[in-house]
Structure formats: structure tokens, C-alpha cells
Amino acid sequence: MKIDLQGWQLFLQTVLSIVDDGTDIKPLTAVGHVVWSKELPDNSGYEIGVEFTDIFADDYEAFKKYLHIIQESVR
């Protein structure tokens, strides 16, 4: 799967994070499988939970940091 999340790549511990200003979206790419799903109340689609089974370690760490920042911003 490819997930487009603007700015997640800024948390990478690579040269990319130094020269990238976050405006270009580099999709997070991983292999995973759906572990749960539920239909949305308005029947417009589904909410799903995915378990990553293959993801680059540095991408995974950057994604976790990105999610932590998002979580803190909604508190």
C-alpha cells in the first residue's frame, strides 16, 4: 500500500529529511494486511485497521514519530 501523508518524511533520519521542506509528498510504502474493518455509519466506505508486515525500519520509525505529533496536536 502507499499512504500519502504530507510531512511524514520530515521525521526520517536521512539526508532526505535535511533537504526536503515537506511540500513534496513521498508516499509511505509498506506491505500489510487488514486485521479489522467496519462500515461507516453513512455507508460511504469503511474504516480499517492494517498490520504492517513489511516496511523499511527507518520509514516505520518516522511514521511512528509523525503519528505521535498528530496525536499530541489533537489533545
N, C-alpha and C positions, 0 to 999 in steps of 0.2 A: 504494500500500500504506500501511497505517497500522501503526506499530510502537509498542506500549505498553512504555515503559521508564521506570519511576518515577525521577524526579530529573533526567533529561537536560536538561529545560528550565531548570534552575538555571544552566546554562552559557550561556544566551542573553544577549546583550549588549543587553537591552531592559528596559523598566520591569517587565515580567512577572517577570524574574528577581529583582528587588528586593522585590516584594510577594508572591511565591509562596514557600511554605515547602516545596514539593516533594511534598506529600501528594496533591495533585490531579494525576492523570496526564493530561498533554496529549500525545496521540499524535504521534509524529514522522510526518509525512506526506510522501511522495515518490513519484515515478514511477520505475520501474526495470524491468529485465528480468533473468531468471535467466541466469547465464553458466555455471554448473555445478551439478550435483546428484548426490547419491549416496544410495542406500538405506541406512538404519541397519541395523546387524548383526542387531538383534532384529526387523526388519521392522515396526517401529512407526511408521515415517514416513520422511522424507527430510531430509537436511542440504542446504542450498542456499547458493550464493553469488549475490548480487544486485549488479548495477551500477546505481547511481542515474543516471538520465538527466535528471531534472528535480526539483530540490529547492531550496528557498529558501537563499540563501547563508548567512544567519545561523543557520538550522537545521542546515545542514551543518557549520559551524564548531563549534556547540555539541555536535553529535553526535560529532565527532572528539575534542573535549576529554573528553566523557563516556567514550568508549571508551578513551582514554589512562589515565584514572583507574582504570577497571576492569582494564585490562591491568597497571597497576602494583600493584594490590591482590592480584593472584594470583601475583605473582613471589615 
